[in-house]
Amino acid sequence: MAERPQHAAHERGFAAAQIAFEPDFQPRRKRRRQSRPKHERSGFIGKLHVGCKLFIIGRMSENDHLLEPVRDATALPHLTALAADIRRWAAELGFSALTIAAADLPGAGERLRRWLAAGRHGDMHYMARHEAERSHPATLVPGARRVISVRMDYWPEAVCAAATLADGGLAYVSRYAVGRDYHKVLRARLQRLAERIGAAAPAHCRVFTDSAPVLEVELAQRAGLGWRGKHTLLLCRDAGSFFFLGEIFIDLPLPLDAPVAGHCGTCEACIEACPTGAIVAPYTLDARRCISYLTIEHPGHIPEPLRPLIGNRIYGCDDCQLVCPWNRHTRPSAEADFAVRHDLDRAPLTVLFAWSEATFLARTAGSAIRRIGYERWLRNIAVALGNAPKTPEVLTALRARADEPSALVREHVRWALARRQA
């Protein structure tokens, strides 16, 4: 799964964990003052204990979670110290970087509405259902004042991606998905970090890992974790884009980090490399043409004109990242959970196509691949076999599935056979 295709759109894993589709245009807006009814209740949203003193660090109304907090100036140094502790704890848990942004995204709502109105979200209807929560993070978590964004690098020790893509008889699986499901890894680590924060200060925290309506790339960019590349994914100078993002919403007004400038310049390598032309303009992705969307999010028939362009990519696509100059020096992740399982970096298409449903479920247990289900798995491999070399093994594999119970699979098998027998 990009909305990675890793970036990841999207509430699930696309081509990667980070996905967002809005262009990098972030106008500021002035917050309008509103009169409050006298009956409206107000309450403290955060307290910090320092020695025997209790400092009030925020006050808010039930109906307004966007106002800047009223702070006791003597508490600010302690918030700075707490932020430093949070960064240290994050590093101890295996996160590569951590930054802090305000729980507000002025301008993001309009960009998202334009993208949705153009229909570029395809079948991802959940993007429209939770539009308000995406544009206004504090609506998702009432009382949230800050969003802590974390990065975890995932690039695995694997067979050269370019070599696998060049061998039409092998299956290409997006490198974020060859190991354990990142949702499980990040969520567990984020929860431990949130618990540690809660033990140090009376804060309310809620964690997210591409699992809720959160514009994670937008938030991470505003917090200075990186900048949005022209493929819509977040880029960092020291890590490129092969990393996952996670968030902790918190009700303490921790010190904010500053955004960083973009460093893509005139480079458009990602746009030129996209096999299907899904990056329709800098910072704008049409998910309907994206291979990650087609192989993961899209539930139905893959449009025939796009099938030959998919090549041997059966789950996700990394092409826009593989050509990015900022990924030239990517180092393998030390996280054992992201190591390759079941030779998914080099598996022959015919071998994977022969898996029974029981085998599929067993070998994708704990993997992000499990979420697409067995039917889409076979559909995707059928397309790849239709693009594979014309060998007896390929023809035998396709003919063995010609009478598959699923009409979806049968149609893609027929298409593949017609191409291989032509």
VOZA-985674 format. One line per field, with one value per residue (C-alpha): residue number from 1; x, y, z. Coordinates in steps of 0.001 Angstrom, whole numbers, plus 500000, padded with zeros to 6 digits. Layout:
residues N
resi = c(NUM_...) $
c1 = c(X_...) $
c2 = c(Y_...) $
c3 = c(Z_...) $
end
This chain:
residues 422
resi = c(1_2_3_4_5_6_7_8_9_10_11_12_13_14_15_16_17_18_19_20_21_22_23_24_25_26_27_28_29_30_31_32_33_34_35_36_37_38_39_40_41_42_43_44_45_46_47_48_49_50_51_52_53_54_55_56_57_58_59_60_61_62_63_64_65_66_67_68_69_70_71_72_73_74_75_76_77_78_79_80_81_82_83_84_85_86_87_88_89_90_91_92_93_94_95_96_97_98_99_100_101_102_103_104_105_106_107_108_109_110_111_112_113_114_115_116_117_118_119_120_121_122_123_124_125_126_127_128_129_130_131_132_133_134_135_136_137_138_139_140_141_142_143_144_145_146_147_148_149_150_151_152_153_154_155_156_157_158_159_160_161_162_163_164_165_166_167_168_169_170_171_172_173_174_175_176_177_178_179_180_181_182_183_184_185_186_187_188_189_190_191_192_193_194_195_196_197_198_199_200_201_202_203_204_205_206_207_208_209_210_211_212_213_214_215_216_217_218_219_220_221_222_223_224_225_226_227_228_229_230_231_232_233_234_235_236_237_238_239_240_241_242_243_244_245_246_247_248_249_250_251_252_253_254_255_256_257_258_259_260_261_262_263_264_265_266_267_268_269_270_271_272_273_274_275_276_277_278_279_280_281_282_283_284_285_286_287_288_289_290_291_292_293_294_295_296_297_298_299_300_301_302_303_304_305_306_307_308_309_310_311_312_313_314_315_316_317_318_319_320_321_322_323_324_325_326_327_328_329_330_331_332_333_334_335_336_337_338_339_340_341_342_343_344_345_346_347_348_349_350_351_352_353_354_355_356_357_358_359_360_361_362_363_364_365_366_367_368_369_370_371_372_373_374_375_376_377_378_379_380_381_382_383_384_385_386_387_388_389_390_391_392_393_394_395_396_397_398_399_400_401_402_403_404_405_406_407_408_409_410_411_412_413_414_415_416_417_418_419_420_421_422) $
c1 = c(500000_501909_497360_503422_502089_504251_503701_501498_496931_495208_494613_496558_499839_500148_503515_504788_503661_503564_501068_499581_498255_497984_500445_502980_501072_500560_499107_498739_495375_494418_492370_489160_488291_484895_482844_482053_478764_479110_477738_480494_482706_486484_488953_492609_494064_497506_499404_503068_504357_507790_508938_506081_504679_501859_502033_499025_500238_497038_493414_490718_487002_485079_484227_487568_490702_492631_493434_497011_497380_497726_501083_502805_506183_508011_506741_508200_511752_510320_508323_511553_513248_510311_510574_514280_513438_510810_513387_515810_513150_512135_515710_515916_512783_514335_512861_515247_513904_511157_509699_506751_504068_500960_497720_496416_496732_495575_495026_495154_491383_490966_493774_492247_488790_490200_491955_488791_486644_488924_488200_491880_491206_489563_487845_489313_485983_487164_489268_486076_484193_486733_487723_487172_489331_492169_492161_491722_493729_492327_488855_490074_491480_489692_492111_495185_497652_500619_501368_504600_505799_508296_510276_511410_513638_512680_514883_515683_518708_517289_518043_518698_515317_516386_517510_514153_512255_514379_513599_510060_509825_510204_507612_508333_506937_507333_510225_508172_506018_508566_508812_506473_503476_504744_501426_502159_505763_505219_502042_503638_506666_504528_502342_505409_506600_503184_503144_506557_505403_502332_504508_506614_503809_500015_499379_496688_498219_496795_498908_498372_500228_498568_495416_493165_492318_495666_497570_500848_503089_501627_502127_505639_506588_505289_507293_510529_510900_511489_509942_507373_508907_507300_506036_504066_506177_508216_511950_514772_518358_519782_517211_515607_512053_512325_510795_507504_505733_503784_502133_501274_498572_499167_497453_500655_501941_505419_507924_507435_510014_510534_509847_512795_513207_512596_515572_514111_515066_514413_514690_511693_513185_510251_507707_509594_510081_506441_505448_501829_502189_500373_502308_500332_502158_504733_503211_500043_499268_496322_495794_493688_496839_499176_500392_500329_496678_495809_497462_496467_493512_491543_489129_487951_489240_492507_491978_493375_495437_497352_498024_501045_502571_502438_505125_505977_504895_502389_502168_502970_505595_508866_509932_509513_511666_514299_515285_515257_518766_518066_517773_521185_522803_519985_521311_519612_517435_518658_515074_514785_511009_511578_513810_512644_510271_509616_512030_509547_512377_513152_510182_509218_505755_504781_505624_503508_500637_500561_499985_496693_494597_495764_499386_498737_497206_499997_502846_501367_500531_501789_502425_500881_500189_497504_495126_494556_493219_493779_491595_493503_496767_495909_494559_497825_500018_497879_498609_502327_502290_500639_503695_506205_508387_506572_507732_506029_506028_504113_501511_501056_500580_497953_496028_495873_493849_491649_488608_489237_485989_486573_485256_487750_490696_489347_489075_492663_493896_492123_493748_497175_496743_495711_498909_501177_499612_499561) $
c2 = c(500000_505485_508516_505389_503940_504365_506708_505750_508214_506093_504575_501430_500543_501537_501488_502303_503557_507128_508248_511638_513223_516933_519296_521060_524296_525427_528961_530355_531393_533732_532277_534170_535132_533909_535046_532308_531828_532283_528813_527167_525207_525359_522923_522191_519952_519413_519597_519097_518164_519566_518770_519733_522330_521908_523973_524549_524337_524575_525648_525107_525180_522009_523443_524916_522802_525054_528001_528348_527324_529646_528722_529266_530585_528628_525377_525981_524852_521619_521059_521526_518964_516581_516936_516078_513012_511936_512085_509989_507401_507224_506487_503737_502163_502072_505208_507049_510555_512443_515910_517862_519841_521784_519798_522064_521900_525217_524928_521125_520746_522694_520790_517479_518534_519431_516078_514211_516275_515239_511594_510816_508689_505964_503367_504730_506137_506332_509311_511324_509905_511276_514475_516714_514594_514569_518329_519116_516681_518089_517008_513432_513658_516429_518295_517429_520318_518649_515760_513870_512368_509522_507833_504206_503095_499819_499080_495350_493262_491843_490902_494015_495532_496478_492909_491481_494002_493114_489387_488935_485462_486740_488522_492024_492858_496405_496286_497625_494474_491656_491443_491848_494165_497624_498469_495880_496947_500691_500582_498491_500807_503944_502602_501971_505502_506948_504989_506319_509868_509265_508036_511210_513763_513667_513767_512179_510413_508497_506649_506138_504123_504660_503374_506437_509601_511314_513329_511974_513341_516824_516712_515301_517962_520775_519382_519350_515583_516085_517631_516372_515030_515422_511825_513040_511004_512468_512788_513176_514129_511221_508526_509267_507918_504272_504680_504383_507180_507063_509658_510377_512974_514647_517377_519030_522173_520793_523043_523000_521984_524120_522897_522254_523513_521187_519819_518357_521323_520737_516941_515028_511530_510114_511518_510152_506714_506010_503067_504178_507975_508175_511251_513613_516739_517560_516750_515308_511593_510057_506895_505355_504879_504015_500400_500355_501369_498920_495936_496728_499086_498438_495512_494895_494401_496142_498286_496398_499311_499446_495715_495536_498514_496703_494257_491775_493998_491923_494003_497683_499564_501269_502735_506395_505832_503640_506430_509220_510649_510930_507136_506453_505946_504100_501777_498500_498676_496976_495982_492195_492496_494025_491204_489279_486373_483358_484620_487289_489334_486655_484267_482905_483970_480376_479261_481987_481347_477717_478609_477320_479684_477860_478362_482027_482600_480739_482499_485975_485718_488884_490474_493545_491362_489421_492372_492107_488550_485472_486560_489791_487927_485558_488443_490347_487343_486496_489961_489528_486125_487776_490020_487222_485440_482903_479687_476300_476827_480099_478603_475564_477776_479915_476970_475409_478455_478807_477422_479238_479747_483520_485325_488092_485691_483825_487021_488047_484518_484572_487890_486553_483368_485372_487427_484431_482400_485217) $
c3 = c(500000_499666_500217_500409_497516_500380_500641_502310_501064_502560_505893_505059_503478_499823_498279_501605_504912_504033_501449_500722_497587_498213_496502_498694_499109_502641_502974_506419_507720_510485_513244_513852_517366_518448_521393_523861_525678_529400_530041_528012_530333_530243_531673_532045_529350_530733_534008_534734_538158_538970_542458_544760_542362_539908_536730_534508_530935_528973_529256_526700_526129_525366_521951_520943_520723_518353_520622_521782_525431_528389_529898_533188_532012_534704_533163_529702_530508_531830_528631_526695_528919_528457_524664_524871_526962_524436_521626_523661_524514_520847_519803_522424_520876_517411_515856_513551_514147_515984_515495_516922_515063_516054_515811_513083_509288_507821_504096_503971_503811_500582_498853_499930_498690_495278_495032_496004_493640_490776_491643_492072_495157_493051_495240_498464_499601_503205_502141_501601_504596_507083_505302_508352_510649_508110_507696_511398_513559_516787_515597_515483_519016_520959_523186_521123_520974_519338_517013_517576_514273_514248_511491_511319_508438_506784_503744_504062_503153_499918_496361_494274_493460_489941_489276_490363_488257_485249_485532_484229_485716_489274_491401_492630_496066_497358_499788_502676_502559_502348_506142_509081_508861_509785_511464_514137_514642_514806_516840_519574_519762_519688_522464_524618_523920_524812_528061_528961_528283_530447_533286_533159_532775_533141_529402_527271_524261_521320_518765_515026_512393_509027_510669_510922_508966_509552_506933_508245_505490_505923_509683_509430_506898_509073_511982_510001_509716_505989_502903_500431_497242_493841_494138_497244_499686_502520_501893_504397_503657_505666_504813_501470_501594_502616_506060_507894_509740_512970_515181_518789_519401_522763_524771_526048_524273_523684_521864_518099_515509_512415_508863_506568_503029_500092_498185_494991_492860_489167_489457_488090_488064_490031_487580_484574_486156_487057_484825_484471_484577_487913_489057_486854_488047_490706_494126_492559_492354_490522_492539_489782_487714_490584_490626_494410_494346_491574_493258_496852_497205_494018_494541_490982_487470_486660_483535_480535_479151_482445_482795_480481_482329_485667_484610_487359_490268_492258_495441_495407_493435_494400_491059_491988_495053_493435_491040_493644_494186_497906_498105_496569_499945_501689_504378_505324_508421_511584_512468_512298_511794_508361_507124_504040_504687_502436_499753_498699_497236_494626_494349_490897_489791_488989_492526_494149_491717_492833_496502_497860_499960_503092_502051_501280_504705_506459_504672_504886_508582_510250_506832_505219_502171_504047_503834_500064_500379_498252_495314_494657_495201_492319_490190_490548_489761_486725_485326_486008_484280_481318_481129_481826_479250_477080_478706_479135_482911_482594_480276_482544_485600_483861_482435_485895_487057_483954_485800_489079_491086_491222_488132_488839_488707_485652_483611_484356_483627_480236_479423_480406_478380_475327_475596_476157_473335_470812) $
end
